[in-house]
C-alpha cells in the first residue's frame, strides 16, 4: 500500500468516526416522550414497559457505537503511527514541518499585503522596499517545491 492510499483510508476512517460521535449524541438525546406512540387505552404499566424497552434499546445502541468508536480510534491511531514512522524513515517529516511554517509565514505576509492594499498605513512603495512581494514569491516557490516532493513520496513509496 502506498502512503497516499493509507492517508485516504485514514481520512475516511476519521469521517466515519465523526459520524459515529454525532450518531451517539443523537441517540443519547432521544427521549421516550418523542419516540413513543401512545393511545388512550395504554395503561401505566404498558407505558412503563415500553419506556424500559426504549431505554434498554438506547443503551444497547450506544454500547454498540462505543465499541465501533473504540475500534476506529485504535485503527486510526495505529495507521497514523505507521505513517509517522515511515515519514521519519524517509525524511518527509522534516518537509511536513517545514511546509507548515512556510504556510504560516505566507499567510502572515499575504495578510500584510492585503492590509497594505486597503490602507495608507503601508503604501505600495514601502511594500516593495521591504521586499514583501519578493518574499511571498520566494516562499510560494519553495512551498510548491516541497509540496511536490511530499506528493511524489506519497504516491511512490510503499508503506
Protein Blocks (a to p, Z undefined) as FASTA:
>chain_A
ZZklmmmmmmmmmmmmmmmmmmmmmmmmpcfklmpccdfklcfklmmmmmmmmmmmmmmm
mmmmmmmmmmmmmmmmmmmmmmmmmmmmnopmmmmmmmmmmmmmmmmmmmmmmmmmmpmk
lcfklmmmnommmmmmmmmmmmmmmmmmmmmmmmmpcZZ
